[in-house]
Amino acid sequence: MTRDVEIPVQAKLENGLIVVVGSLEIRFADYDIAQPRAVIVLSVDDKGIMEIQLVLQKQG
């Protein structure tokens, strides 16, 4: 299943690299993902956080 989303990001310059990071909370049911279950865990949330990191480096 795919959905269009907008992920808020932040970027900073570190040692000559541009580092872009962002995260987005997703609900498993929105993507037909079964809620994780484990016998030894009392409960598991029905959502998770998707995180991205992109590192850009100038060539040459």
All heavy atoms as TSV, in Angstrom:
chain	resi	resn	atom	element	x	y	z
A	1	MET	N	N	0.847	-1.161	0.000
A	1	MET	CA	C	0.000	0.000	0.000
A	1	MET	C	C	0.898	1.230	0.000
A	1	MET	O	O	1.924	1.258	0.676
A	1	MET	CB	C	-0.891	0.011	1.250
A	1	MET	CG	C	-1.544	1.346	1.457
A	1	MET	SD	S	-2.847	1.387	2.660
A	1	MET	CE	C	-4.026	0.321	1.920
A	2	THR	N	N	0.525	2.211	-0.771
A	2	THR	CA	C	1.289	3.460	-0.798
A	2	THR	C	C	0.359	4.632	-0.505
A	2	THR	O	O	-0.837	4.569	-0.787
A	2	THR	CB	C	1.967	3.687	-2.162
A	2	THR	OG1	O	0.970	3.741	-3.176
A	2	THR	CG2	C	2.941	2.570	-2.484
A	3	ARG	N	N	0.926	5.661	0.070
A	3	ARG	CA	C	0.211	6.899	0.357
A	3	ARG	C	C	1.187	8.056	0.192
A	3	ARG	O	O	2.367	7.918	0.510
A	3	ARG	CB	C	-0.306	6.923	1.793
A	3	ARG	CG	C	-1.425	5.971	2.077
A	3	ARG	CD	C	-1.812	6.084	3.549
A	3	ARG	NE	N	-2.912	5.184	3.813
A	3	ARG	CZ	C	-4.151	5.577	4.002
A	3	ARG	NH1	N	-4.455	6.851	4.000
A	3	ARG	NH2	N	-5.102	4.692	4.230
A	4	ASP	N	N	0.680	9.168	-0.275
A	4	ASP	CA	C	1.484	10.381	-0.315
A	4	ASP	C	C	1.507	10.981	1.078
A	4	ASP	O	O	0.472	11.074	1.738
A	4	ASP	CB	C	0.895	11.403	-1.291
A	4	ASP	CG	C	1.020	10.955	-2.741
A	4	ASP	OD1	O	1.918	10.138	-3.034
A	4	ASP	OD2	O	0.237	11.427	-3.568
A	5	VAL	N	N	2.690	11.341	1.551
A	5	VAL	CA	C	2.836	11.973	2.856
A	5	VAL	C	C	3.806	13.141	2.738
A	5	VAL	O	O	4.598	13.218	1.795
A	5	VAL	CB	C	3.359	10.990	3.936
A	5	VAL	CG1	C	2.376	9.862	4.177
A	5	VAL	CG2	C	4.721	10.441	3.568
A	6	GLU	N	N	3.729	14.033	3.668
A	6	GLU	CA	C	4.698	15.115	3.778
A	6	GLU	C	C	5.452	14.923	5.083
A	6	GLU	O	O	4.831	14.819	6.149
A	6	GLU	CB	C	3.999	16.470	3.761
A	6	GLU	CG	C	3.396	16.796	2.414
A	6	GLU	CD	C	2.803	18.196	2.362
A	6	GLU	OE1	O	3.183	19.058	3.187
A	6	GLU	OE2	O	1.956	18.418	1.503
A	7	ILE	N	N	6.766	14.838	4.983
A	7	ILE	CA	C	7.598	14.615	6.154
A	7	ILE	C	C	8.341	15.913	6.466
A	7	ILE	O	O	9.109	16.399	5.636
A	7	ILE	CB	C	8.612	13.477	5.910
A	7	ILE	CG1	C	7.880	12.187	5.552
A	7	ILE	CG2	C	9.504	13.282	7.135
A	7	ILE	CD1	C	8.794	11.061	5.125
A	8	PRO	N	N	8.102	16.482	7.650
A	8	PRO	CA	C	8.851	17.682	8.019
A	8	PRO	C	C	10.324	17.320	8.212
A	8	PRO	O	O	10.633	16.303	8.846
A	8	PRO	CB	C	8.205	18.135	9.333
A	8	PRO	CG	C	7.409	16.984	9.822
A	8	PRO	CD	C	7.151	16.075	8.667
A	9	VAL	N	N	11.209	18.113	7.642
A	9	VAL	CA	C	12.640	17.816	7.716
A	9	VAL	C	C	13.411	19.026	8.218
A	9	VAL	O	O	12.942	20.161	8.156
A	9	VAL	CB	C	13.203	17.365	6.343
A	9	VAL	CG1	C	12.584	16.070	5.897
A	9	VAL	CG2	C	13.059	18.439	5.299
A	10	GLN	N	N	14.604	18.750	8.710
A	10	GLN	CA	C	15.556	19.778	9.100
A	10	GLN	C	C	16.875	19.426	8.436
A	10	GLN	O	O	17.192	18.248	8.250
A	10	GLN	CB	C	15.743	19.818	10.612
A	10	GLN	CG	C	14.501	20.226	11.363
A	10	GLN	CD	C	14.729	20.228	12.868
A	10	GLN	OE1	O	15.674	19.629	13.368
A	10	GLN	NE2	N	13.857	20.908	13.591
A	11	ALA	N	N	17.648	20.452	8.084
A	11	ALA	CA	C	18.945	20.226	7.443
A	11	ALA	C	C	20.005	21.069	8.143
A	11	ALA	O	O	19.713	22.151	8.651
A	11	ALA	CB	C	18.879	20.577	5.967
A	12	LYS	N	N	21.221	20.526	8.175
A	12	LYS	CA	C	22.332	21.303	8.712
A	12	LYS	C	C	23.615	20.911	7.995
A	12	LYS	O	O	23.724	19.810	7.432
A	12	LYS	CB	C	22.459	21.128	10.213
A	12	LYS	CG	C	22.744	19.721	10.683
A	12	LYS	CD	C	22.801	19.674	12.200
A	12	LYS	CE	C	22.908	18.242	12.677
A	12	LYS	NZ	N	22.959	18.162	14.130
A	13	LEU	N	N	24.550	21.825	7.997
A	13	LEU	CA	C	25.853	21.599	7.382
A	13	LEU	C	C	26.808	21.102	8.457
A	13	LEU	O	O	26.990	21.754	9.486
A	13	LEU	CB	C	26.368	22.910	6.774
A	13	LEU	CG	C	27.685	22.865	6.029
A	13	LEU	CD1	C	27.618	21.901	4.851
A	13	LEU	CD2	C	28.064	24.258	5.551
A	14	GLU	N	N	27.392	19.918	8.235
A	14	GLU	CA	C	28.319	19.304	9.189
A	14	GLU	C	C	29.538	18.800	8.455
A	14	GLU	O	O	29.433	17.894	7.620
A	14	GLU	CB	C	27.671	18.112	9.908
A	14	GLU	CG	C	26.653	18.440	10.945
A	14	GLU	CD	C	26.175	17.193	11.688
A	14	GLU	OE1	O	26.646	16.073	11.380
A	14	GLU	OE2	O	25.320	17.347	12.559
A	15	ASN	N	N	30.688	19.373	8.737
A	15	ASN	CA	C	31.957	18.914	8.149
A	15	ASN	C	C	31.886	18.806	6.629
A	15	ASN	O	O	32.330	17.824	6.041
A	15	ASN	CB	C	32.376	17.569	8.743
A	15	ASN	CG	C	32.552	17.631	10.244
A	15	ASN	OD1	O	33.077	18.604	10.772
A	15	ASN	ND2	N	32.104	16.607	10.945
A	16	GLY	N	N	31.273	19.791	5.979
A	16	GLY	CA	C	31.178	19.789	4.527
A	16	GLY	C	C	30.061	18.930	3.960
A	16	GLY	O	O	29.927	18.805	2.752
A	17	LEU	N	N	29.258	18.317	4.806
A	17	LEU	CA	C	28.132	17.486	4.367
A	17	LEU	C	C	26.828	18.177	4.755
A	17	LEU	O	O	26.740	18.808	5.809
A	17	LEU	CB	C	28.166	16.116	5.037
A	17	LEU	CG	C	29.403	15.251	4.820
A	17	LEU	CD1	C	29.323	14.011	5.690
A	17	LEU	CD2	C	29.548	14.882	3.367
A	18	ILE	N	N	25.821	18.044	3.924
A	18	ILE	CA	C	24.484	18.496	4.290
A	18	ILE	C	C	23.731	17.273	4.800
A	18	ILE	O	O	23.592	16.278	4.086
A	18	ILE	CB	C	23.750	19.127	3.098
A	18	ILE	CG1	C	24.497	20.365	2.610
A	18	ILE	CG2	C	22.311	19.473	3.495
A	18	ILE	CD1	C	23.922	20.977	1.346
A	19	VAL	N	N	23.282	17.343	6.038
A	19	VAL	CA	C	22.576	16.234	6.667
A	19	VAL	C	C	21.112	16.648	6.844
A	19	VAL	O	O	20.815	17.643	7.500
A	19	VAL	CB	C	23.200	15.861	8.030
A	19	VAL	CG1	C	22.456	14.700	8.661
A	19	VAL	CG2	C	24.676	15.534	7.867
A	20	VAL	N	N	20.215	15.878	6.230
A	20	VAL	CA	C	18.783	16.148	6.292
A	20	VAL	C	C	18.138	15.021	7.104
A	20	VAL	O	O	18.360	13.850	6.809
A	20	VAL	CB	C	18.161	16.200	4.877
A	20	VAL	CG1	C	16.672	16.489	4.945
A	20	VAL	CG2	C	18.881	17.224	3.998
A	21	VAL	N	N	17.360	15.382	8.128
A	21	VAL	CA	C	16.681	14.382	8.944
A	21	VAL	C	C	15.208	14.754	9.087
A	21	VAL	O	O	14.839	15.921	9.034
A	21	VAL	CB	C	17.320	14.233	10.349
A	21	VAL	CG1	C	18.732	13.701	10.258
A	21	VAL	CG2	C	17.290	15.542	11.104
A	22	GLY	N	N	14.387	13.735	9.253
A	22	GLY	CA	C	12.964	13.975	9.448
A	22	GLY	C	C	12.297	12.734	10.008
A	22	GLY	O	O	12.857	11.642	9.986
A	23	SER	N	N	11.090	12.920	10.523
A	23	SER	CA	C	10.344	11.777	11.044
A	23	SER	C	C	8.855	12.045	10.902
A	23	SER	O	O	8.416	13.189	10.796
A	23	SER	CB	C	10.699	11.507	12.509
A	23	SER	OG	O	10.322	12.595	13.320
A	24	LEU	N	N	8.106	10.961	10.884
A	24	LEU	CA	C	6.661	11.035	10.717
A	24	LEU	C	C	6.026	9.885	11.483
A	24	LEU	O	O	6.454	8.731	11.344
A	24	LEU	CB	C	6.299	10.928	9.229
A	24	LEU	CG	C	4.821	10.998	8.877
A	24	LEU	CD1	C	4.287	12.405	9.112
A	24	LEU	CD2	C	4.611	10.596	7.432
A	25	GLU	N	N	5.031	10.203	12.298
A	25	GLU	CA	C	4.294	9.151	12.999
A	25	GLU	C	C	3.322	8.506	12.019
A	25	GLU	O	O	2.639	9.203	11.272
A	25	GLU	CB	C	3.526	9.743	14.177
A	25	GLU	CG	C	2.839	8.692	15.014
A	25	GLU	CD	C	2.174	9.291	16.231
A	25	GLU	OE1	O	2.892	9.573	17.213
A	25	GLU	OE2	O	0.942	9.466	16.189
A	26	ILE	N	N	3.303	7.179	12.001
A	26	ILE	CA	C	2.367	6.463	11.126
A	26	ILE	C	C	1.541	5.498	11.957
A	26	ILE	O	O	2.018	4.940	12.939
A	26	ILE	CB	C	3.093	5.697	9.994
A	26	ILE	CG1	C	4.065	4.666	10.553
A	26	ILE	CG2	C	3.802	6.645	9.043
A	26	ILE	CD1	C	4.595	3.702	9.531
A	27	ARG	N	N	0.298	5.317	11.575
A	27	ARG	CA	C	-0.580	4.319	12.200
A	27	ARG	C	C	-0.533	3.066	11.329
A	27	ARG	O	O	-0.702	3.132	10.117
A	27	ARG	CB	C	-2.002	4.842	12.293
A	27	ARG	CG	C	-2.133	6.011	13.218
A	27	ARG	CD	C	-3.567	6.155	13.720
A	27	ARG	NE	N	-3.638	7.184	14.733
A	27	ARG	CZ	C	-3.331	7.000	16.012
A	27	ARG	NH1	N	-2.941	5.823	16.421
A	27	ARG	NH2	N	-3.415	7.982	16.880
A	28	PHE	N	N	-0.286	1.941	11.959
A	28	PHE	CA	C	-0.155	0.684	11.215
A	28	PHE	C	C	-1.396	0.378	10.381
A	28	PHE	O	O	-1.290	-0.060	9.239
A	28	PHE	CB	C	0.139	-0.472	12.168
A	28	PHE	CG	C	1.442	-0.328	12.920
A	28	PHE	CD1	C	1.503	-0.600	14.274
A	28	PHE	CD2	C	2.593	0.083	12.287
A	28	PHE	CE1	C	2.695	-0.475	14.972
A	28	PHE	CE2	C	3.795	0.220	12.975
A	28	PHE	CZ	C	3.839	-0.059	14.324
A	29	ALA	N	N	-2.574	0.627	10.935
A	29	ALA	CA	C	-3.822	0.316	10.229
A	29	ALA	C	C	-3.954	1.103	8.928
A	29	ALA	O	O	-4.558	0.620	7.972
A	29	ALA	CB	C	-5.017	0.594	11.131
A	30	ASP	N	N	-3.370	2.299	8.864
A	30	ASP	CA	C	-3.438	3.105	7.639
A	30	ASP	C	C	-2.717	2.443	6.468
A	30	ASP	O	O	-2.941	2.789	5.311
A	30	ASP	CB	C	-2.844	4.496	7.872
A	30	ASP	CG	C	-3.691	5.343	8.815
A	30	ASP	OD1	O	-4.867	4.988	9.055
A	30	ASP	OD2	O	-3.172	6.368	9.303
A	31	TYR	N	N	-1.816	1.499	6.772
A	31	TYR	CA	C	-1.031	0.825	5.727
A	31	TYR	C	C	-1.269	-0.683	5.728
A	31	TYR	O	O	-0.451	-1.448	5.225
A	31	TYR	CB	C	0.460	1.138	5.923
A	31	TYR	CG	C	0.739	2.609	5.722
A	31	TYR	CD1	C	0.674	3.499	6.782
A	31	TYR	CD2	C	1.017	3.111	4.465
A	31	TYR	CE1	C	0.902	4.853	6.597
A	31	TYR	CE2	C	1.241	4.464	4.264
A	31	TYR	CZ	C	1.188	5.326	5.337
A	31	TYR	OH	O	1.401	6.667	5.152
A	32	ASP	N	N	-2.367	-1.108	6.309
A	32	ASP	CA	C	-2.715	-2.529	6.393
A	32	ASP	C	C	-1.608	-3.360	7.031
A	32	ASP	O	O	-1.334	-4.492	6.614
A	32	ASP	CB	C	-3.075	-3.091	5.013
A	32	ASP	CG	C	-4.401	-2.557	4.502
A	32	ASP	OD1	O	-5.249	-2.189	5.342
A	32	ASP	OD2	O	-4.586	-2.501	3.273
A	33	ILE	N	N	-0.952	-2.797	8.039
A	33	ILE	CA	C	0.084	-3.514	8.784
A	33	ILE	C	C	-0.552	-4.014	10.076
A	33	ILE	O	O	-1.177	-3.243	10.806
A	33	ILE	CB	C	1.281	-2.593	9.111
A	33	ILE	CG1	C	1.935	-2.081	7.819
A	33	ILE	CG2	C	2.302	-3.322	9.983
A	33	ILE	CD1	C	2.981	-1.015	8.048
A	34	ALA	N	N	-0.410	-5.296	10.352
A	34	ALA	CA	C	-0.966	-5.856	11.578
A	34	ALA	C	C	-0.231	-5.274	12.783
A	34	ALA	O	O	0.989	-5.100	12.753
A	34	ALA	CB	C	-0.831	-7.376	11.570
A	35	GLN	N	N	-0.977	-4.960	13.831
A	35	GLN	CA	C	-0.366	-4.424	15.042
A	35	GLN	C	C	0.539	-5.482	15.642
A	35	GLN	O	O	0.125	-6.631	15.816
A	35	GLN	CB	C	-1.445	-4.025	16.035
A	35	GLN	CG	C	-0.904	-3.347	17.270
A	35	GLN	CD	C	-2.023	-2.827	18.156
A	35	GLN	OE1	O	-3.160	-2.686	17.721
A	35	GLN	NE2	N	-1.704	-2.538	19.393
A	36	PRO	N	N	1.792	-5.141	15.937
A	36	PRO	CA	C	2.715	-6.134	16.504
A	36	PRO	C	C	2.183	-6.695	17.815
A	36	PRO	O	O	1.558	-5.984	18.602
A	36	PRO	CB	C	3.999	-5.330	16.749
A	36	PRO	CG	C	3.880	-4.128	15.872
A	36	PRO	CD	C	2.417	-3.839	15.759
A	37	ARG	N	N	2.414	-7.976	18.040
A	37	ARG	CA	C	1.975	-8.626	19.270
A	37	ARG	C	C	3.101	-9.546	19.761
A	37	ARG	O	O	3.813	-10.138	18.971
A	37	ARG	CB	C	0.725	-9.458	19.030
A	37	ARG	CG	C	-0.447	-8.648	18.516
A	37	ARG	CD	C	-1.757	-9.428	18.622
A	37	ARG	NE	N	-2.848	-8.722	17.983
A	37	ARG	CZ	C	-3.476	-7.671	18.494
A	37	ARG	NH1	N	-3.104	-7.194	19.643
A	37	ARG	NH2	N	-4.465	-7.083	17.852
A	38	ALA	N	N	3.228	-9.608	21.068
A	38	ALA	CA	C	4.207	-10.503	21.677
A	38	ALA	C	C	3.644	-11.000	22.999
A	38	ALA	O	O	3.041	-10.235	23.751
A	38	ALA	CB	C	5.541	-9.786	21.895
A	39	VAL	N	N	3.834	-12.274	23.289
A	39	VAL	CA	C	3.276	-12.885	24.490
A	39	VAL	C	C	3.822	-12.226	25.757
A	39	VAL	O	O	3.090	-11.993	26.705
A	39	VAL	CB	C	3.566	-14.410	24.505
A	39	VAL	CG1	C	3.093	-15.037	25.799
A	39	VAL	CG2	C	2.918	-15.069	23.306
A	40	ILE	N	N	5.107	-11.903	25.778
A	40	ILE	CA	C	5.723	-11.374	26.997
A	40	ILE	C	C	5.525	-9.862	27.167
A	40	ILE	O	O	5.909	-9.304	28.181
A	40	ILE	CB	C	7.226	-11.710	27.046
A	40	ILE	CG1	C	7.957	-11.102	25.862
A	40	ILE	CG2	C	7.442	-13.206	27.123
A	40	ILE	CD1	C	9.462	-11.223	25.924
A	41	VAL	N	N	4.907	-9.208	26.190
A	41	VAL	CA	C	4.676	-7.767	26.262
A	41	VAL	C	C	3.200	-7.527	26.542
A	41	VAL	O	O	2.332	-8.094	25.882
A	41	VAL	CB	C	5.093	-7.086	24.935
A	41	VAL	CG1	C	4.797	-5.602	24.989
A	41	VAL	CG2	C	6.569	-7.335	24.644
A	42	LEU	N	N	2.895	-6.677	27.502
A	42	LEU	CA	C	1.500	-6.424	27.860
A	42	LEU	C	C	0.734	-5.725	26.749
A	42	LEU	O	O	-0.399	-6.046	26.463
A	42	LEU	CB	C	1.432	-5.589	29.138
A	42	LEU	CG	C	1.912	-6.284	30.399
A	42	LEU	CD1	C	1.850	-5.325	31.582
A	42	LEU	CD2	C	1.090	-7.524	30.686
A	43	SER	N	N	1.366	-4.720	26.129
A	43	SER	CA	C	0.688	-4.023	25.041
A	43	SER	C	C	1.713	-3.394	24.105
A	43	SER	O	O	2.827	-3.084	24.503
A	43	SER	CB	C	-0.254	-2.943	25.579
A	43	SER	OG	O	0.485	-1.909	26.183
A	44	VAL	N	N	1.289	-3.221	22.869
A	44	VAL	CA	C	2.119	-2.577	21.852
A	44	VAL	C	C	1.255	-1.519	21.209
A	44	VAL	O	O	0.085	-1.760	20.901
A	44	VAL	CB	C	2.608	-3.595	20.793
A	44	VAL	CG1	C	3.396	-2.895	19.711
A	44	VAL	CG2	C	3.438	-4.688	21.433
A	45	ASP	N	N	1.828	-0.343	21.006
A	45	ASP	CA	C	1.068	0.762	20.416
A	45	ASP	C	C	0.677	0.441	18.986
A	45	ASP	O	O	1.310	-0.381	18.319
A	45	ASP	CB	C	1.904	2.032	20.465
A	45	ASP	CG	C	1.072	3.282	20.641
A	45	ASP	OD1	O	-0.164	3.194	20.512
A	45	ASP	OD2	O	1.656	4.340	20.901
A	46	ASP	N	N	-0.374	1.082	18.496
A	46	ASP	CA	C	-0.857	0.855	17.133
A	46	ASP	C	C	-0.245	1.832	16.140
A	46	ASP	O	O	-0.749	2.036	15.054
A	46	ASP	CB	C	-2.385	0.950	17.083
A	46	ASP	CG	C	-2.896	2.352	17.395
A	46	ASP	OD1	O	-2.126	3.169	17.945
A	46	ASP	OD2	O	-4.065	2.620	17.093
A	47	LYS	N	N	0.877	2.424	16.525
A	47	LYS	CA	C	1.549	3.377	15.638
A	47	LYS	C	C	3.052	3.263	15.825
A	47	LYS	O	O	3.532	2.660	16.776
A	47	LYS	CB	C	1.075	4.796	15.927
A	47	LYS	CG	C	1.347	5.257	17.325
A	47	LYS	CD	C	0.734	6.614	17.591
A	47	LYS	CE	C	0.954	6.970	19.054
A	47	LYS	NZ	N	-0.225	7.367	19.728
A	48	GLY	N	N	3.774	3.817	14.880
A	48	GLY	CA	C	5.224	3.831	14.944
A	48	GLY	C	C	5.743	5.128	14.371
A	48	GLY	O	O	4.980	5.961	13.867
A	49	ILE	N	N	7.045	5.313	14.434
A	49	ILE	CA	C	7.658	6.516	13.883
A	49	ILE	C	C	8.601	6.110	12.768
A	49	ILE	O	O	9.481	5.263	12.964
A	49	ILE	CB	C	8.410	7.299	14.968
A	49	ILE	CG1	C	7.429	7.769	16.025
A	49	ILE	CG2	C	9.155	8.483	14.357
A	49	ILE	CD1	C	8.029	8.529	17.176
A	50	MET	N	N	8.373	6.677	11.596
A	50	MET	CA	C	9.254	6.460	10.456
A	50	MET	C	C	10.281	7.593	10.455
A	50	MET	O	O	9.914	8.766	10.537
A	50	MET	CB	C	8.452	6.479	9.153
A	50	MET	CG	C	9.313	6.322	7.927
A	50	MET	SD	S	8.368	6.234	6.382
A	50	MET	CE	C	7.507	7.792	6.391
A	51	GLU	N	N	11.550	7.237	10.419
A	51	GLU	CA	C	12.609	8.240	10.430
A	51	GLU	C	C	13.424	8.137	9.148
A	51	GLU	O	O	13.648	7.035	8.639
A	51	GLU	CB	C	13.526	8.042	11.631
A	51	GLU	CG	C	12.814	8.201	12.957
A	51	GLU	CD	C	13.708	7.955	14.148
A	51	GLU	OE1	O	14.576	7.070	14.082
A	51	GLU	OE2	O	13.544	8.661	15.138
A	52	ILE	N	N	13.861	9.290	8.646
A	52	ILE	CA	C	14.721	9.310	7.459
A	52	ILE	C	C	15.957	10.138	7.758
A	52	ILE	O	O	15.931	11.052	8.587
A	52	ILE	CB	C	13.995	9.874	6.217
A	52	ILE	CG1	C	13.583	11.318	6.444
A	52	ILE	CG2	C	12.807	9.030	5.847
A	52	ILE	CD1	C	13.171	12.038	5.186
A	53	GLN	N	N	17.045	9.801	7.085
A	53	GLN	CA	C	18.268	10.590	7.144
A	53	GLN	C	C	18.894	10.561	5.752
A	53	GLN	O	O	19.063	9.493	5.167
A	53	GLN	CB	C	19.247	10.033	8.170
A	53	GLN	CG	C	20.530	10.837	8.242
A	53	GLN	CD	C	21.484	10.330	9.322
A	53	GLN	OE1	O	21.245	9.327	9.977
A	53	GLN	NE2	N	22.576	11.023	9.490
A	54	LEU	N	N	19.214	11.730	5.255
A	54	LEU	CA	C	19.798	11.867	3.923
A	54	LEU	C	C	21.069	12.681	4.071
A	54	LEU	O	O	21.058	13.764	4.663
A	54	LEU	CB	C	18.808	12.577	2.990
A	54	LEU	CG	C	19.256	12.907	1.578
A	54	LEU	CD1	C	19.526	11.636	0.787
A	54	LEU	CD2	C	18.202	13.747	0.878
A	55	VAL	N	N	22.193	12.165	3.561
A	55	VAL	CA	C	23.467	12.861	3.643
A	55	VAL	C	C	23.912	13.223	2.220
A	55	VAL	O	O	24.005	12.358	1.353
A	55	VAL	CB	C	24.540	11.984	4.330
A	55	VAL	CG1	C	25.866	12.732	4.393
A	55	VAL	CG2	C	24.085	11.584	5.721
A	56	LEU	N	N	24.141	14.521	2.008
A	56	LEU	CA	C	24.538	15.025	0.689
A	56	LEU	C	C	25.974	15.506	0.737
A	56	LEU	O	O	26.371	16.216	1.672
A	56	LEU	CB	C	23.617	16.164	0.262
A	56	LEU	CG	C	22.118	15.857	0.267
A	56	LEU	CD1	C	21.318	17.131	0.083
A	56	LEU	CD2	C	21.795	14.858	-0.804
A	57	GLN	N	N	26.751	15.100	-0.279
A	57	GLN	CA	C	28.159	15.493	-0.343
A	57	GLN	C	C	28.454	16.017	-1.736
A	57	GLN	O	O	28.068	15.399	-2.740
A	57	GLN	CB	C	29.054	14.293	-0.044
A	57	GLN	CG	C	30.527	14.593	-0.106
A	57	GLN	CD	C	31.376	13.382	0.231
A	57	GLN	OE1	O	30.891	12.249	0.268
A	57	GLN	NE2	N	32.641	13.593	0.472
A	58	LYS	N	N	29.143	17.143	-1.805
A	58	LYS	CA	C	29.511	17.729	-3.096
A	58	LYS	C	C	30.601	16.882	-3.736
A	58	LYS	O	O	31.579	16.503	-3.090
A	58	LYS	CB	C	30.004	19.160	-2.890
A	58	LYS	CG	C	30.319	19.871	-4.161
A	58	LYS	CD	C	30.737	21.310	-3.879
A	58	LYS	CE	C	31.051	22.018	-5.166
A	58	LYS	NZ	N	31.450	23.412	-4.914
A	59	GLN	N	N	30.403	16.546	-5.019
A	59	GLN	CA	C	31.412	15.770	-5.741
A	59	GLN	C	C	32.451	16.703	-6.340
A	59	GLN	O	O	32.142	17.813	-6.758
A	59	GLN	CB	C	30.776	14.946	-6.847
A	59	GLN	CG	C	30.021	13.739	-6.341
A	59	GLN	CD	C	29.605	12.825	-7.468
A	59	GLN	OE1	O	29.279	13.272	-8.553
A	59	GLN	NE2	N	29.614	11.534	-7.188
A	60	GLY	N	N	33.668	16.180	-6.433
A	60	GLY	CA	C	34.712	16.936	-7.111
A	60	GLY	C	C	35.572	17.712	-6.271
A	60	GLY	O	O	35.893	18.229	-5.429
